[in-house]
Amino acid sequence: MSTLNTAPLAPLLDRLFEEAEAATSPALAEISREERDRLMRSKTEYLDFYGRLKDLWLPVSRETGTLLYMLARSTKARTIVEFGTSFGISTLHLAAALRDNGGGRLITSEFEPSKVARARQNLVDGGLIDLVEIREGDALKTLSVDLPDAIDLLLLDGAKALYLDILGLLESRLRPGALIVADNADHCPEYLERVRAPAGGYMSTPFAEDVELSMRID
């Protein structure tokens, strides 16, 4: 039995996924698809854009959550960094893997205070808060200091326009063989260009419908 499939985490995740599916965001409905796509690629308006969407869950799918757990378990990850906590669904999957790997440290960053509070409570309810450090604020600042020497797994699931910038902050600490999971990476073409470049130091491939899975090879 794994932490992911037993109480208290399993019923908590069921409830959170149901809540996320039923949630609505009036602010999002007011933004046209064209404007939404533009804002998702903006490096100057991301704080305002995602601040307006603070009630939007933006979770990983159940399938991606399971994938995150499996990747972290199979690589025996001990140090994980996550960009974009939101309400903590992906964080719970990653922390569950750390628990079943025998422990470790997960650093996650979220700039919206209400989401930080909710994510922290979810981690408490799931019995995983002891493995997680939530850093509140802009990830360009929070993930630029006090990082582990070697990172085993990186999840990119925050402001899409910043994926390449966040990779740049953490790249020197990604150990050979480290995995990077980038959700909805198609909104950051320059990130995809970087990790798919033949001599870029990564092996990378699209996975499922909305994930780019990369491995650091040097």
C-alpha positions as protocol buffer text, in pm:
chain_id: "A"
residue {
  index: 1
  type: MET
  ca { x: 0 y: 0 z: 0 }
}
residue {
  index: 2
  type: SER
  ca { x: 122 y: 350 z: -77 }
}
residue {
  index: 3
  type: THR
  ca { x: 57 y: 678 z: 98 }
}
residue {
  index: 4
  type: LEU
  ca { x: -119 y: 794 z: -218 }
}
residue {
  index: 5
  type: ASN
  ca { x: -385 y: 523 z: -199 }
}
residue {
  index: 6
  type: THR
  ca { x: -458 y: 516 z: 172 }
}
residue {
  index: 7
  type: ALA
  ca { x: -619 y: 744 z: 431 }
}
residue {
  index: 8
  type: PRO
  ca { x: -590 y: 1026 z: 506 }
}
residue {
  index: 9
  type: LEU
  ca { x: -453 y: 1124 z: 164 }
}
residue {
  index: 10
  type: ALA
  ca { x: -668 y: 919 z: -75 }
}
residue {
  index: 11
  type: PRO
  ca { x: -1007 y: 1052 z: 43 }
}
residue {
  index: 12
  type: LEU
  ca { x: -861 y: 1403 z: 68 }
}
residue {
  index: 13
  type: LEU
  ca { x: -749 y: 1393 z: -296 }
}
residue {
  index: 14
  type: ASP
  ca { x: -1088 y: 1261 z: -407 }
}
residue {
  index: 15
  type: ARG
  ca { x: -1255 y: 1555 z: -234 }
}
residue {
  index: 16
  type: LEU
  ca { x: -1010 y: 1809 z: -372 }
}
residue {
  index: 17
  type: PHE
  ca { x: -1044 y: 1685 z: -731 }
}
residue {
  index: 18
  type: GLU
  ca { x: -1422 y: 1698 z: -700 }
}
residue {
  index: 19
  type: GLU
  ca { x: -1405 y: 2050 z: -559 }
}
residue {
  index: 20
  type: ALA
  ca { x: -1169 y: 2160 z: -834 }
}
residue {
  index: 21
  type: GLU
  ca { x: -1397 y: 2020 z: -1105 }
}
residue {
  index: 22
  type: ALA
  ca { x: -1698 y: 2205 z: -964 }
}
residue {
  index: 23
  type: ALA
  ca { x: -1516 y: 2536 z: -910 }
}
residue {
  index: 24
  type: THR
  ca { x: -1579 y: 2835 z: -1132 }
}
residue {
  index: 25
  type: SER
  ca { x: -1395 y: 3163 z: -1185 }
}
residue {
  index: 26
  type: PRO
  ca { x: -1605 y: 3465 z: -1285 }
}
residue {
  index: 27
  type: ALA
  ca { x: -1285 y: 3658 z: -1350 }
}
residue {
  index: 28
  type: LEU
  ca { x: -1173 y: 3401 z: -1607 }
}
residue {
  index: 29
  type: ALA
  ca { x: -1508 y: 3414 z: -1785 }
}
residue {
  index: 30
  type: GLU
  ca { x: -1460 y: 3787 z: -1838 }
}
residue {
  index: 31
  type: ILE
  ca { x: -1134 y: 3737 z: -2031 }
}
residue {
  index: 32
  type: SER
  ca { x: -1147 y: 3645 z: -2398 }
}
residue {
  index: 33
  type: ARG
  ca { x: -950 y: 3343 z: -2516 }
}
residue {
  index: 34
  type: GLU
  ca { x: -720 y: 3566 z: -2720 }
}
residue {
  index: 35
  type: GLU
  ca { x: -648 y: 3790 z: -2422 }
}
residue {
  index: 36
  type: ARG
  ca { x: -600 y: 3490 z: -2197 }
}
residue {
  index: 37
  type: ASP
  ca { x: -342 y: 3340 z: -2434 }
}
residue {
  index: 38
  type: ARG
  ca { x: -160 y: 3674 z: -2448 }
}
residue {
  index: 39
  type: LEU
  ca { x: -153 y: 3712 z: -2070 }
}
residue {
  index: 40
  type: MET
  ca { x: -32 y: 3356 z: -2020 }
}
residue {
  index: 41
  type: ARG
  ca { x: 275 y: 3441 z: -2230 }
}
residue {
  index: 42
  type: SER
  ca { x: 343 y: 3777 z: -2066 }
}
residue {
  index: 43
  type: LYS
  ca { x: 649 y: 3817 z: -1842 }
}
residue {
  index: 44
  type: THR
  ca { x: 530 y: 4154 z: -1710 }
}
residue {
  index: 45
  type: GLU
  ca { x: 163 y: 4092 z: -1629 }
}
residue {
  index: 46
  type: TYR
  ca { x: 168 y: 3746 z: -1474 }
}
residue {
  index: 47
  type: LEU
  ca { x: 125 y: 3861 z: -1113 }
}
residue {
  index: 48
  type: ASP
  ca { x: -182 y: 4065 z: -1199 }
}
residue {
  index: 49
  type: PHE
  ca { x: -324 y: 3794 z: -1427 }
}
residue {
  index: 50
  type: TYR
  ca { x: -292 y: 3507 z: -1183 }
}
residue {
  index: 51
  type: GLY
  ca { x: -396 y: 3734 z: -897 }
}
residue {
  index: 52
  type: ARG
  ca { x: -725 y: 3792 z: -1076 }
}
residue {
  index: 53
  type: LEU
  ca { x: -763 y: 3415 z: -1101 }
}
residue {
  index: 54
  type: LYS
  ca { x: -695 y: 3345 z: -734 }
}
residue {
  index: 55
  type: ASP
  ca { x: -1018 y: 3146 z: -702 }
}
residue {
  index: 56
  type: LEU
  ca { x: -930 y: 2925 z: -999 }
}
residue {
  index: 57
  type: TRP
  ca { x: -788 y: 2590 z: -894 }
}
residue {
  index: 58
  type: LEU
  ca { x: -553 y: 2523 z: -1188 }
}
residue {
  index: 59
  type: PRO
  ca { x: -478 y: 2168 z: -1067 }
}
residue {
  index: 60
  type: VAL
  ca { x: -289 y: 1895 z: -1244 }
}
residue {
  index: 61
  type: SER
  ca { x: -512 y: 1618 z: -1375 }
}
residue {
  index: 62
  type: ARG
  ca { x: -555 y: 1296 z: -1180 }
}
residue {
  index: 63
  type: GLU
  ca { x: -338 y: 1124 z: -1441 }
}
residue {
  index: 64
  type: THR
  ca { x: -61 y: 1382 z: -1412 }
}
residue {
  index: 65
  type: GLY
  ca { x: -75 y: 1359 z: -1034 }
}
residue {
  index: 66
  type: THR
  ca { x: -27 y: 984 z: -1054 }
}
residue {
  index: 67
  type: LEU
  ca { x: 255 y: 1034 z: -1303 }
}
residue {
  index: 68
  type: LEU
  ca { x: 431 y: 1274 z: -1065 }
}
residue {
  index: 69
  type: TYR
  ca { x: 407 y: 1021 z: -783 }
}
residue {
  index: 70
  type: MET
  ca { x: 539 y: 740 z: -1003 }
}
residue {
  index: 71
  type: LEU
  ca { x: 830 y: 945 z: -1139 }
}
residue {
  index: 72
  type: ALA
  ca { x: 935 y: 1057 z: -793 }
}
residue {
  index: 73
  type: ARG
  ca { x: 909 y: 704 z: -654 }
}
residue {
  index: 74
  type: SER
  ca { x: 1087 y: 533 z: -943 }
}
residue {
  index: 75
  type: THR
  ca { x: 1380 y: 776 z: -927 }
}
residue {
  index: 76
  type: LYS
  ca { x: 1392 y: 754 z: -545 }
}
residue {
  index: 77
  type: ALA
  ca { x: 1373 y: 1134 z: -533 }
}
residue {
  index: 78
  type: ARG
  ca { x: 1470 y: 1303 z: -208 }
}
residue {
  index: 79
  type: THR
  ca { x: 1481 y: 1668 z: -317 }
}
residue {
  index: 80
  type: ILE
  ca { x: 1198 y: 1815 z: -524 }
}
residue {
  index: 81
  type: VAL
  ca { x: 1122 y: 2172 z: -629 }
}
residue {
  index: 82
  type: GLU
  ca { x: 779 y: 2283 z: -747 }
}
residue {
  index: 83
  type: PHE
  ca { x: 694 y: 2609 z: -921 }
}
residue {
  index: 84
  type: GLY
  ca { x: 325 y: 2685 z: -869 }
}
residue {
  index: 85
  type: THR
  ca { x: 163 y: 2537 z: -557 }
}
residue {
  index: 86
  type: SER
  ca { x: -193 y: 2660 z: -617 }
}
residue {
  index: 87
  type: PHE
  ca { x: -414 y: 2464 z: -374 }
}
residue {
  index: 88
  type: GLY
  ca { x: -155 y: 2190 z: -336 }
}
residue {
  index: 89
  type: ILE
  ca { x: -290 y: 1893 z: -530 }
}
residue {
  index: 90
  type: SER
  ca { x: 36 y: 1831 z: -716 }
}
residue {
  index: 91
  type: THR
  ca { x: 226 y: 1907 z: -395 }
}
residue {
  index: 92
  type: LEU
  ca { x: 37 y: 1630 z: -216 }
}
residue {
  index: 93
  type: HIS
  ca { x: 128 y: 1376 z: -484 }
}
residue {
  index: 94
  type: LEU
  ca { x: 496 y: 1469 z: -472 }
}
residue {
  index: 95
  type: ALA
  ca { x: 509 y: 1474 z: -93 }
}
residue {
  index: 96
  type: ALA
  ca { x: 342 y: 1132 z: -82 }
}
residue {
  index: 97
  type: ALA
  ca { x: 623 y: 999 z: -300 }
}
residue {
  index: 98
  type: LEU
  ca { x: 883 y: 1148 z: -66 }
}
residue {
  index: 99
  type: ARG
  ca { x: 710 y: 982 z: 230 }
}
residue {
  index: 100
  type: ASP
  ca { x: 717 y: 645 z: 56 }
}
residue {
  index: 101
  type: ASN
  ca { x: 1079 y: 700 z: -48 }
}
residue {
  index: 102
  type: GLY
  ca { x: 1170 y: 731 z: 319 }
}
residue {
  index: 103
  type: GLY
  ca { x: 1167 y: 1111 z: 348 }
}
residue {
  index: 104
  type: GLY
  ca { x: 1309 y: 1417 z: 180 }
}
residue {
  index: 105
  type: ARG
  ca { x: 1241 y: 1783 z: 113 }
}
residue {
  index: 106
  type: LEU
  ca { x: 992 y: 1947 z: -120 }
}
residue {
  index: 107
  type: ILE
  ca { x: 1025 y: 2322 z: -181 }
}
residue {
  index: 108
  type: THR
  ca { x: 722 y: 2478 z: -348 }
}
residue {
  index: 109
  type: SER
  ca { x: 647 y: 2839 z: -437 }
}
residue {
  index: 110
  type: GLU
  ca { x: 316 y: 3028 z: -458 }
}
residue {
  index: 111
  type: PHE
  ca { x: 260 y: 3404 z: -464 }
}
residue {
  index: 112
  type: GLU
  ca { x: -115 y: 3414 z: -382 }
}
residue {
  index: 113
  type: PRO
  ca { x: -157 y: 3421 z: 1 }
}
residue {
  index: 114
  type: SER
  ca { x: -503 y: 3261 z: 3 }
}
residue {
  index: 115
  type: LYS
  ca { x: -372 y: 2966 z: -198 }
}
residue {
  index: 116
  type: VAL
  ca { x: -72 y: 2930 z: 32 }
}
residue {
  index: 117
  type: ALA
  ca { x: -305 y: 2907 z: 331 }
}
residue {
  index: 118
  type: ARG
  ca { x: -528 y: 2650 z: 166 }
}
residue {
  index: 119
  type: ALA
  ca { x: -237 y: 2442 z: 38 }
}
residue {
  index: 120
  type: ARG
  ca { x: -79 y: 2439 z: 383 }
}
residue {
  index: 121
  type: GLN
  ca { x: -404 y: 2316 z: 538 }
}
residue {
  index: 122
  type: ASN
  ca { x: -438 y: 2045 z: 275 }
}
residue {
  index: 123
  type: LEU
  ca { x: -87 y: 1927 z: 353 }
}
residue {
  index: 124
  type: VAL
  ca { x: -170 y: 1920 z: 723 }
}
residue {
  index: 125
  type: ASP
  ca { x: -488 y: 1723 z: 653 }
}
residue {
  index: 126
  type: GLY
  ca { x: -293 y: 1482 z: 433 }
}
residue {
  index: 127
  type: GLY
  ca { x: -27 y: 1427 z: 700 }
}
residue {
  index: 128
  type: LEU
  ca { x: 253 y: 1553 z: 476 }
}
residue {
  index: 129
  type: ILE
  ca { x: 330 y: 1905 z: 596 }
}
residue {
  index: 130
  type: ASP
  ca { x: 655 y: 1796 z: 762 }
}
residue {
  index: 131
  type: LEU
  ca { x: 807 y: 1723 z: 420 }
}
residue {
  index: 132
  type: VAL
  ca { x: 712 y: 2050 z: 252 }
}
residue {
  index: 133
  type: GLU
  ca { x: 843 y: 2407 z: 265 }
}
residue {
  index: 134
  type: ILE
  ca { x: 600 y: 2653 z: 104 }
}
residue {
  index: 135
  type: ARG
  ca { x: 769 y: 2975 z: -5 }
}
residue {
  index: 136
  type: GLU
  ca { x: 525 y: 3262 z: -46 }
}
residue {
  index: 137
  type: GLY
  ca { x: 602 y: 3524 z: -310 }
}
residue {
  index: 138
  type: ASP
  ca { x: 725 y: 3564 z: -665 }
}
residue {
  index: 139
  type: ALA
  ca { x: 915 y: 3247 z: -757 }
}
residue {
  index: 140
  type: LEU
  ca { x: 1180 y: 3450 z: -938 }
}
residue {
  index: 141
  type: LYS
  ca { x: 1282 y: 3558 z: -588 }
}
residue {
  index: 142
  type: THR
  ca { x: 1175 y: 3269 z: -365 }
}
residue {
  index: 143
  type: LEU
  ca { x: 1348 y: 3007 z: -580 }
}
residue {
  index: 144
  type: SER
  ca { x: 1669 y: 3205 z: -622 }
}
residue {
  index: 145
  type: VAL
  ca { x: 1806 y: 3139 z: -272 }
}
residue {
  index: 146
  type: ASP
  ca { x: 1863 y: 2858 z: -22 }
}
residue {
  index: 147
  type: LEU
  ca { x: 1827 y: 2567 z: -261 }
}
residue {
  index: 148
  type: PRO
  ca { x: 1949 y: 2209 z: -219 }
}
residue {
  index: 149
  type: ASP
  ca { x: 2280 y: 2126 z: -384 }
}
residue {
  index: 150
  type: ALA
  ca { x: 2119 y: 1855 z: -599 }
}
residue {
  index: 151
  type: ILE
  ca { x: 1760 y: 1852 z: -723 }
}
residue {
  index: 152
  type: ASP
  ca { x: 1608 y: 1520 z: -827 }
}
residue {
  index: 153
  type: LEU
  ca { x: 1280 y: 1638 z: -975 }
}
residue {
  index: 154
  type: LEU
  ca { x: 1139 y: 1974 z: -1083 }
}
residue {
  index: 155
  type: LEU
  ca { x: 772 y: 2047 z: -1150 }
}
residue {
  index: 156
  type: LEU
  ca { x: 689 y: 2358 z: -1353 }
}
residue {
  index: 157
  type: ASP
  ca { x: 322 y: 2443 z: -1310 }
}
residue {
  index: 158
  type: GLY
  ca { x: 309 y: 2816 z: -1237 }
}
residue {
  index: 159
  type: ALA
  ca { x: 303 y: 3118 z: -1469 }
}
residue {
  index: 160
  type: LYS
  ca { x: 384 y: 2960 z: -1805 }
}
residue {
  index: 161
  type: ALA
  ca { x: 582 y: 3259 z: -1934 }
}
residue {
  index: 162
  type: LEU
  ca { x: 839 y: 3203 z: -1657 }
}
residue {
  index: 163
  type: TYR
  ca { x: 924 y: 2839 z: -1727 }
}
residue {
  index: 164
  type: LEU
  ca { x: 1254 y: 2919 z: -1896 }
}
residue {
  index: 165
  type: ASP
  ca { x: 1347 y: 3172 z: -1627 }
}
residue {
  index: 166
  type: ILE
  ca { x: 1277 y: 2925 z: -1347 }
}
residue {
  index: 167
  type: LEU
  ca { x: 1477 y: 2658 z: -1528 }
}
residue {
  index: 168
  type: GLY
  ca { x: 1763 y: 2906 z: -1547 }
}
residue {
  index: 169
  type: LEU
  ca { x: 1752 y: 2960 z: -1171 }
}
residue {
  index: 170
  type: LEU
  ca { x: 1766 y: 2590 z: -1093 }
}
residue {
  index: 171
  type: GLU
  ca { x: 1957 y: 2438 z: -1384 }
}
residue {
  index: 172
  type: SER
  ca { x: 2299 y: 2425 z: -1217 }
}
residue {
  index: 173
  type: ARG
  ca { x: 2148 y: 2223 z: -932 }
}
residue {
  index: 174
  type: LEU
  ca { x: 1969 y: 1963 z: -1142 }
}
residue {
  index: 175
  type: ARG
  ca { x: 2164 y: 1641 z: -1102 }
}
residue {
  index: 176
  type: PRO
  ca { x: 2234 y: 1425 z: -1409 }
}
residue {
  index: 177
  type: GLY
  ca { x: 1922 y: 1216 z: -1457 }
}
residue {
  index: 178
  type: ALA
  ca { x: 1698 y: 1471 z: -1285 }
}
residue {
  index: 179
  type: LEU
  ca { x: 1347 y: 1489 z: -1429 }
}
residue {
  index: 180
  type: ILE
  ca { x: 1153 y: 1801 z: -1521 }
}
residue {
  index: 181
  type: VAL
  ca { x: 777 y: 1789 z: -1562 }
}
residue {
  index: 182
  type: ALA
  ca { x: 634 y: 2099 z: -1731 }
}
residue {
  index: 183
  type: ASP
  ca { x: 255 y: 2124 z: -1735 }
}
residue {
  index: 184
  type: ASN
  ca { x: 101 y: 2306 z: -2033 }
}
residue {
  index: 185
  type: ALA
  ca { x: 448 y: 2390 z: -2163 }
}
residue {
  index: 186
  type: ASP
  ca { x: 308 y: 2474 z: -2506 }
}
residue {
  index: 187
  type: HIS
  ca { x: 233 y: 2819 z: -2365 }
}
residue {
  index: 188
  type: CYS
  ca { x: 609 y: 2879 z: -2335 }
}
residue {
  index: 189
  type: PRO
  ca { x: 763 y: 2802 z: -2677 }
}
residue {
  index: 190
  type: GLU
  ca { x: 1108 y: 2926 z: -2572 }
}
residue {
  index: 191
  type: TYR
  ca { x: 1113 y: 2671 z: -2289 }
}
residue {
  index: 192
  type: LEU
  ca { x: 1032 y: 2389 z: -2530 }
}
residue {
  index: 193
  type: GLU
  ca { x: 1298 y: 2512 z: -2769 }
}
residue {
  index: 194
  type: ARG
  ca { x: 1552 y: 2504 z: -2488 }
}
residue {
  index: 195
  type: VAL
  ca { x: 1484 y: 2154 z: -2354 }
}
residue {
  index: 196
  type: ARG
  ca { x: 1438 y: 2003 z: -2700 }
}
residue {
  index: 197
  type: ALA
  ca { x: 1759 y: 2149 z: -2844 }
}
residue {
  index: 198
  type: PRO
  ca { x: 1988 y: 1860 z: -2955 }
}
residue {
  index: 199
  type: ALA
  ca { x: 2288 y: 2002 z: -2769 }
}
residue {
  index: 200
  type: GLY
  ca { x: 2092 y: 2161 z: -2484 }
}
residue {
  index: 201
  type: GLY
  ca { x: 2178 y: 1906 z: -2218 }
}
residue {
  index: 202
  type: TYR
  ca { x: 1832 y: 1748 z: -2198 }
}
residue {
  index: 203
  type: MET
  ca { x: 1635 y: 1463 z: -2345 }
}
residue {
  index: 204
  type: SER
  ca { x: 1275 y: 1577 z: -2379 }
}
residue {
  index: 205
  type: THR
  ca { x: 944 y: 1455 z: -2516 }
}
residue {
  index: 206
  type: PRO
  ca { x: 577 y: 1555 z: -2501 }
}
residue {
  index: 207
  type: PHE
  ca { x: 379 y: 1321 z: -2278 }
}
residue {
  index: 208
  type: ALA
  ca { x: 3 y: 1270 z: -2284 }
}
residue {
  index: 209
  type: GLU
  ca { x: -180 y: 1584 z: -2399 }
}
residue {
  index: 210
  type: ASP
  ca { x: -39 y: 1857 z: -2181 }
}
residue {
  index: 211
  type: VAL
  ca { x: 294 y: 1756 z: -2026 }
}
residue {
  index: 212
  type: GLU
  ca { x: 655 y: 1796 z: -2142 }
}
residue {
  index: 213
  type: LEU
  ca { x: 880 y: 1541 z: -1970 }
}
residue {
  index: 214
  type: SER
  ca { x: 1252 y: 1617 z: -1977 }
}
residue {
  index: 215
  type: MET
  ca { x: 1563 y: 1456 z: -1830 }
}
residue {
  index: 216
  type: ARG
  ca { x: 1889 y: 1630 z: -1753 }
}
residue {
  index: 217
  type: ILE
  ca { x: 2166 y: 1435 z: -1925 }
}
residue {
  index: 218
  type: ASP
  ca { x: 2476 y: 1640 z: -1840 }
}
